Every structure is written in structure tokens, then in C-alpha cells.
Amino acid sequence: MSPAGRVNPYPTYEQLRAHGPIVPAGPVFYLVTGYAEADAILRDARFGVMDDGLRDQFMPGWRESPAALSISRSMLRTNPPDHSRMRRLAAGAFTPRRIAAMRDVVAAQADELIDRMLARGRDGTPVDFQAEFAYPLPVGVICALLGVPAADRPLFRRWATDLTGILEPEITPEELAVADRGASELRAYFTELVEARRRAPADDLTTALVQAHDADGHDPASAPAGGATDRMRADGDRLSGDELLANLVVLLVAGFETTTNLLGNGLVVLLEHPRAAAALRDHPEFAPGYVEELLRYDSPVQLTSRMSTAPARHGDVDLPAGTWTIVLLGAANRDPRRYPEPDRFDPWRPQVHPLSFGAGPHYCLGAALARLEAQVAFPLLLRRLPGLALAGTPERRVRLTLRGYATLPVTVGDEASRVTDRGTPAGAAGATP
């Protein structure tokens, strides 16, 4: 939990792993480092996310926190049947057909961002990859799905950075106040957008969720957050007022935070492995395998938690009812029992199935979209900017749950000729990562 540990948690993971794949850390409190054990617990119906009763126990006063309230009323922190109902309402925007249809849109947006990077850095001036590419690409995609106007997109980076502090395993009162500020600003923004979509429906996810709420006959602006109206639950696929705002906030934040981190983390790894980068530059069709290995090697989400509702046994460890498990996704992705030489980046590694997006009922709804964005972005960046290089030391965010860079200065070099001639790189013939 120290700043140094958050910036580089991997040595601590290995110290924990030496004690076994599931490590007791206190009464009914366990840390999970093993891949098989993490995967099994995430899929086990006896394990769920923290509910209101547990939040009352571990975080007294959480109902007065806009950040805690926003997260708790979203699909991120609810269990069935509420979780299933909310997820079902949003899932239509993330079908395989809809994701595949977005490839050209993502490529066009990435091309525009690369043009802007070239314009700003053509004379050798460093540009911040996070600000110029890793943030605007995914935020543009998720905002288009939600129907957020393009002019408003720059607002969300600070608000989301503030809010996501609530996801850390430990948070100080000062950090909570910052998270509450971000949540309040996001909720205020979406309250206005909801009213705009109520007056003028559009073909976007916000309109769909507003209509799911209005089918229940109540208005989020007519009652205070957490009030009796917001606590109502209707039969069928409907949303309460708190659920509507909470899920809009979470869909936005989750829709770009993880992908922003994946793009930044992944670019650094590729620039540190020039031979692998050259192979991907010449063979963009290898991108799916590269992205899976990048997710495994430096996961943008490092942990999640689950509570057991009944006794269970995993990894030769008996876990009583009420067990709180911190599932260390970043450690599980480097479990040597699952991945030989796990600390080595190897885009040719076979059978890579990282847990970076979770598993089971809470598997990330937008995982396929995040993968698509990365699969498009990395080959395009490497092909158009063959001289792309780090410009100094990137600055990590001092966060553990969401792992990424605060700033990532790069020099862009000269633009390559837009030739798509793809010969087989030396040593890569016949290989499929």
C-alpha cells in the first residue's frame, strides 16, 4: 500500500506467492495470487461483491459519500438479481456485431490523433502520449456510444481520475473528498444529459437507459439520492434513479480508464522490446496475440474483491462464509504455474487468457471494445510513427487498482510512408502469437 508498492507491485506479489496461491492476511481475509484460484473464485456463485450491509460494516458513513453511493448503485458493485438486470440493459451496446462494426471508426479516430501528435511533435518536441492519444481515443469511443457531445469530452479525465480513488483498497479522508468531488461533478453532468435525452431521444445508450428508467415512472431529479423513490425496484428490465446515474457514470469511466491504461502500459512495453514492435509493425494481423500478452504482462486492472456467502474450498484452503478475498489479478497473470517465465514479455506465448477483465458474472462488459481499440491502435502507431520513442521517464499514477501512467512523454519522429507492404519479418515466419 506504500507509494513505491503501488507504482511497482510485482515484487510484493512474488513475496506473497511464496506463501501459496491463497494467502491468509487476517481473520477471514485472504489475498489470492494464483491464476487457477483467482479464476475459480471469480466464477464461484458463492462469492459476490460487497453489498450494503458489508459496506455499513467496513465503511461507516458511506451513504453520505457521492463516490461510494455512485459505485454501489452501479452494476460494478451489485449482486444478482440487480446486477443481472442492470447488465442486461446495457449489454445491447456491446454485442460482437456492434463492436466489430466500430473498427473503422476507431481506426479513423486513431489516425486523427496521430496527425495531431505529428503536428505538435514534428520538430522533436516531446508530446504526452496519455493526453494526446491514450485518453482521447477511448473516451471518444465510449462517449459516442453514450451520446456525449464531443465538446464535453475533455472534462472527464480529471473527474474520472478523482472518482476512481474510491476503488483503491485503502483511501484516506482527503482522497475520499477528492473522489466525492469527481462523483458529484459526473452525476451533475449526467443529470443534465438525462434531461436532454428525455426531451430529445437519440440513438445512443443514454437514451436507452433513460427509457428503461422512465418505464418505472420516476424521475431522478424529483427525489434526493438515496431517497425512497430511488430505492424502488421494479419487476423486469428497469432502472431506479440512482441506478440510472450510477451506471452512466460507471459506463463512462470504465469505458476509457482501463483502455487508457492498456494503451499507455502497452506502448511502453513495446518501445522497450523493439524486435517485437518491429514484428507487429510489419504484421498488424498479429495484434490480437500481442494485446493479450500486454494485458497479461502489465494489467491495467490489478485487483478486485469478493465476499463469500457460504463455505468454500479453493486451492486446498478452506474459506468460511464471510471470507473477504482480494483477488490480485496482476499477480494471477504472472503465476508461473500458468505462464512459464511470467516476467518475460513474449507476444508469441501460446494460450494466453489474462484475468485483466475479470471472469464470471462481473466479467468486464466492454472488454471486447477495449481489445479492439488496442488491436487497432498499436499497429497503426508503430506503422505511421516508426521513430516513436520514449522522451524521459514516464510518471506512474500512484494507484494500485487501476495501473497506468499519469504522463508518458514521447518523441514522434518523422511519419512513415503510408505503404502497407507487409513482408514476413525475420524469425517470425509461421509464428502466430
SVG drawing of the C-alpha trace seen along z (x, -y; Angstrom):
<svg xmlns="http://www.w3.org/2000/svg" viewBox="-45 -22 60 51">
<polyline fill="none" stroke="black" stroke-width="0.4" points="0.0,0.0 3.0,-2.3 3.6,-4.7 6.5,-2.5 4.4,0.6 1.6,-0.9 4.0,-2.0 5.6,1.4 3.6,4.1 5.1,7.1 8.0,7.8 5.4,7.9 3.3,10.3 6.2,12.7 6.8,12.4 3.1,13.3 3.2,16.1 6.0,17.8 3.4,18.4 0.9,20.1 -1.7,19.2 -4.2,18.1 -2.5,16.3 -4.2,15.6 -3.8,11.9 -6.1,11.7 -9.3,13.2 -11.4,14.3 -9.2,12.1 -7.2,13.6 -5.0,12.5 -5.3,14.6 -2.2,14.7 -2.8,18.0 -4.3,17.9 -6.4,21.0 -7.6,20.0 -8.4,16.4 -10.3,17.6 -12.3,20.1 -13.3,17.6 -14.4,15.0 -16.7,17.7 -17.9,19.1 -21.6,18.1 -20.9,18.3 -18.6,15.2 -20.1,11.8 -19.1,8.1 -19.6,6.2 -23.2,5.4 -24.8,2.5 -24.6,4.4 -20.9,5.1 -20.3,1.5 -22.0,0.4 -19.6,2.6 -16.3,1.7 -17.1,-1.9 -19.4,-3.6 -21.0,-6.7 -20.6,-5.5 -24.2,-6.6 -23.1,-10.2 -20.3,-9.8 -21.3,-10.6 -18.4,-8.5 -19.3,-5.4 -23.0,-5.8 -22.4,-6.1 -20.2,-3.0 -22.6,-1.0 -25.6,-1.6 -24.0,-0.5 -23.6,2.9 -19.9,2.8 -20.8,3.3 -24.2,5.1 -25.0,8.8 -27.8,10.8 -30.6,10.2 -29.9,6.4 -26.6,6.9 -28.1,9.2 -30.9,6.8 -28.6,3.7 -26.1,5.6 -28.8,6.9 -30.0,3.3 -26.5,2.1 -25.3,5.3 -27.0,4.4 -24.4,1.7 -21.6,4.2 -22.6,7.2 -19.9,8.7 -21.5,7.4 -21.7,3.8 -18.1,4.0 -16.8,5.3 -18.7,2.6 -16.7,0.0 -13.3,1.0 -13.3,-1.6 -14.5,-4.3 -11.7,-3.5 -9.1,-3.5 -10.3,-6.9 -10.1,-8.4 -6.7,-6.9 -5.4,-8.3 -6.7,-11.8 -4.9,-11.6 -1.7,-10.6 -2.0,-13.5 -2.3,-15.8 0.7,-14.2 2.8,-14.7 1.7,-18.4 2.7,-19.0 5.9,-17.0 7.3,-17.2 10.1,-19.5 11.2,-17.0 9.2,-18.5 8.0,-15.7 4.3,-15.1 2.4,-13.4 1.0,-10.2 -1.5,-9.8 -3.0,-13.3 -2.7,-13.2 -3.7,-9.6 -4.3,-7.1 -7.1,-9.2 -8.9,-10.8 -9.2,-7.6 -11.2,-5.5 -13.1,-8.5 -14.2,-9.4 -15.4,-5.9 -17.4,-5.5 -18.8,-9.0 -20.0,-8.3 -21.8,-5.2 -23.3,-7.2 -24.2,-10.1 -21.9,-12.6 -21.1,-15.7 -17.6,-15.8 -17.0,-19.3 -17.6,-17.9 -15.1,-15.0 -12.1,-16.9 -14.0,-17.4 -14.0,-13.7 -10.3,-12.9 -10.0,-14.8 -13.4,-13.9 -12.7,-10.2 -9.3,-10.3 -10.8,-11.8 -13.7,-9.3 -11.6,-6.2 -9.7,-6.8 -12.8,-5.1 -11.7,-1.8 -8.4,-1.7 -8.2,0.9 -7.3,-1.9 -8.4,-5.5 -7.7,-8.5 -10.3,-11.0 -8.6,-13.5 -8.6,-11.1 -12.3,-10.3 -13.1,-14.0 -11.4,-14.2 -13.4,-11.1 -16.6,-12.7 -15.9,-15.8 -15.4,-13.8 -18.5,-11.8 -20.6,-14.9 -19.4,-16.6 -20.1,-13.5 -23.5,-13.0 -24.4,-16.6 -23.3,-16.3 -25.3,-13.1 -28.4,-14.6 -28.4,-17.3 -27.7,-14.8 -30.6,-12.6 -32.9,-15.5 -31.7,-16.4 -32.3,-12.8 -35.7,-12.8 -36.7,-15.9 -35.0,-14.8 -34.3,-11.0 -31.3,-9.9 -29.9,-6.6 -27.5,-6.1 -27.0,-4.2 -28.0,-7.1 -31.4,-7.3 -31.9,-3.5 -31.1,-3.7 -33.3,-6.7 -36.2,-4.9 -35.6,-1.9 -35.7,-4.2 -38.8,-6.1 -40.7,-2.8 -40.7,-2.7 -42.4,-6.1 -39.9,-8.0 -37.6,-10.9 -34.0,-11.1 -34.4,-14.9 -37.5,-14.6 -36.0,-12.8 -32.8,-13.1 -30.1,-10.4 -30.7,-7.5 -34.3,-8.5 -37.4,-6.3 -38.1,-6.7 -34.5,-5.8 -34.6,-2.7 -37.6,-1.3 -37.0,1.8 -39.5,2.7 -40.1,6.0 -38.5,6.5 -35.7,4.6 -36.0,1.2 -33.7,-1.2 -34.2,-3.3 -33.0,-6.9 -29.8,-6.2 -29.1,-3.2 -29.5,-5.3 -27.0,-7.9 -24.6,-5.4 -24.5,-3.2 -24.0,-6.1 -21.1,-7.3 -19.5,-3.8 -20.0,-3.1 -18.2,-6.3 -15.4,-5.9 -14.9,-2.1 -15.2,-2.7 -12.0,-4.7 -10.0,-4.3 -9.0,-0.7 -8.2,-1.2 -6.2,-4.4 -4.1,-2.4 -3.8,0.5 -2.6,-1.8 0.0,-3.6 1.3,-0.5 1.4,1.4 3.2,-1.3 6.0,-1.4 6.4,2.4 6.5,2.3 9.1,-0.5 11.2,1.5 11.0,4.5 12.0,3.2 12.1,6.5 8.6,7.4 7.4,3.9 9.0,4.3 7.2,7.6 3.9,6.0 4.6,3.0 5.0,5.3 2.2,7.7 -0.8,5.9 -2.7,9.2 -0.6,10.3 -2.3,7.6 -4.8,9.9 -2.0,12.0 0.1,9.0 -2.8,7.4 -3.5,10.5 0.1,10.7 0.2,7.0 -2.8,7.4 -1.2,10.3 2.2,8.7 1.1,5.4 -2.6,5.5 -4.4,2.1 -6.6,3.5 -4.6,5.1 -7.2,6.3 -10.8,6.9 -12.5,8.2 -15.1,10.8 -17.0,11.9 -18.2,15.4 -21.8,16.1 -21.2,19.8 -18.2,22.0 -16.0,22.8 -12.7,24.6 -10.2,23.3 -6.5,24.1 -6.5,26.5 -7.7,23.7 -11.0,23.7 -12.7,20.4 -15.6,19.9 -18.7,17.9 -17.9,14.2 -14.4,14.6 -13.1,11.4 -10.8,12.2 -8.6,9.6 -8.1,11.2 -4.8,9.9 -5.3,10.0 -1.8,8.7 -0.3,11.5 -2.5,14.2 -1.5,13.1 2.1,13.8 1.5,17.1 4.4,19.4 2.2,22.4 0.1,21.0 2.7,19.0 6.3,20.2 8.8,17.3 5.9,15.0 8.1,11.9 9.2,12.1 7.1,10.3 6.5,12.8 3.9,12.0 4.3,15.5 3.3,17.1 0.6,19.7 -2.8,19.9 -2.8,16.5 -6.1,15.8 -5.4,12.9 -7.7,12.2 -7.3,8.4 -11.0,8.0 -12.1,10.4 -14.1,13.6 -17.6,14.9 -20.7,12.7 -18.7,9.5 -16.5,10.0 -16.0,6.6 -18.9,5.7 -16.6,3.6 -13.7,6.0 -14.1,6.7 -14.3,2.9 -11.1,2.3 -9.3,5.1 -10.5,3.8 -9.2,0.3 -5.8,1.7 -5.6,4.0 -6.2,1.1 -4.1,-1.4 -0.7,0.3 0.0,1.4 -1.2,-1.9 1.1,-3.9 4.1,-1.7 3.5,-1.8 2.9,-5.6 5.4,-6.6 8.4,-4.3 10.6,-6.7 8.3,-6.8 10.5,-6.8 10.3,-7.5 11.4,-11.0 12.4,-10.7 11.0,-8.6 7.2,-8.1 5.4,-9.0 3.2,-6.3 0.0,-7.1 0.3,-6.2 -2.6,-3.8 -2.8,0.0 -6.3,1.0 -6.0,-0.9 -2.4,-0.7 -1.3,-3.3 0.7,-6.4 -0.1,-9.9 2.2,-11.3 4.1,-9.4 6.3,-11.8 7.4,-10.6 9.0,-11.9 7.2,-11.0 10.0,-11.3 9.1,-11.5 6.0,-10.0 6.5,-6.8 5.3,-6.5 1.8,-5.1 2.8,-1.9 1.1,1.3 3.6,3.7 3.8,6.5 6.7,8.9 7.4,11.6 9.9,10.3 13.0,12.3 12.3,15.1 8.6,14.6 7.7,17.0 4.9,19.3 4.5,17.9 1.2,16.8 1.1,15.1"/>
</svg>
